Amino acid sequence: MRKVYADHAATTRVHPAVAEVMARVLTEDFGNPSSVHGFGRTARKHVEWAREQVARLIGARPSEIFFTSGGTEADNWALRGAMEAARGRGRHLITTAIEHHAVLDCARQLEREGWEVTVLPVEPVTGFVRAEDLVSALRPDTVLVSVMLANNEIGTIQDIAGLVAAVKARRPDVVFHTDAVQAAGQIPVDVGALGVDLLSLSAHKIYGPKGVGALYVRKGVPFSPMLYGGGQERGHRPGTENAAGIAGFGKAAELARLELEARAEHARQLRDRFVAGVLERIPGTYVNGPDPATHAARRTPGNASLSFEGVEAETLLMRLDMEGIACSAGSACTAGSVEPSHVLKAIGLPRARAAGTLRFSFGQDNTQEDVDYMLEVLDRVVEAIRGIPVAE
Ligand code: PLP
């Protein structure tokens, strides 16, 4: 059976060159980067080379990159680090209804601990954040704004530079964080052009290993550590470095920078062929998020979020899995009831449409033959499912 991996937004296969670097650090250059002897110095070289590569991917200085255990830790640290550092000066943070749980759930926890949180709505269908909503949510005690650069479910790319400019024109002291986990390696990301103070990254979305990420902290931004210990990462994120993971992240970041345009073009072509094929062949299908035909620059190149009328996403997901196709549901299934995801709710999708939504995300592993196979299978499977009466 043909196997098609169309879930690159969930994670990606480690690039062979990344695996090679990691194997070397695990088995040969295995020293503790903090040790002063030769073994340690060699491991340190890998970590610092990686820091340089990650910095180059986003136009930062190496000293502004702090390695973490992934995107989730980077997001949590961004929120807590900025809020803690502002203790006594302010207690309000602003975020949006379509953030990843790593931001939203952390914000909710901060709220339980006494901070105040405003969650901004987004535009229907596209998921764009309106600058005027953000500006009118600013308060004298606002410390932090967190708006993601690219959304993981519907691919929406926010105008972060515009949002930062709108905020800083009124409140230059407000810290601006962006979650760029789904943007890096997909679109050019430059911290200078964006104007952000904090930015989160994750290696496993860019053909690097799982369990490693980074937080960019612009020089001079008031920021507190989240952990205390041995002083690694200039005392901001102590703990013996995940040297192999970090080295792999560095290699993945280098390749992502060098191959950015080619990778994006490849994913975009496959996504566009797929979306056009689905809309043409299968009646009752809809695209969620910015329209790839008219808003290509405002949507990540590999993302296709599609709703299939009269279809339960979980059923379709399983039927596709049986045919060797891996994608992702836009709804989380909790205790037998299918609850639409917070993102689909926030863009105003009617419940029935949200319940029939799947995310397909294309990447380096995919080919045109994959797309043709997916179209053939989807056509057949959707028709078969629609023929089955839905239980009340
Ligand atoms: N932020 C976004 C937008 C994501 O898509 C993800 C991963 O799904 C994360 C954060 C979390 O990253 P990690 O899996 O490295 O913890």
Boltz pocket constraint, residues with backbone or C-beta under 6 A from the ligand:
constraints:
  - pocket:
      binder: B
      contacts: [[A, 9], [A, 10], [A, 69], [A, 70], [A, 71], [A, 72], [A, 73], [A, 75], [A, 100], [A, 102], [A, 148], [A, 150], [A, 151], [A, 152], [A, 179], [A, 181], [A, 182], [A, 201], [A, 202], [A, 203], [A, 204], [A, 211], [A, 212], [A, 213]]
      max_distance: 6.0
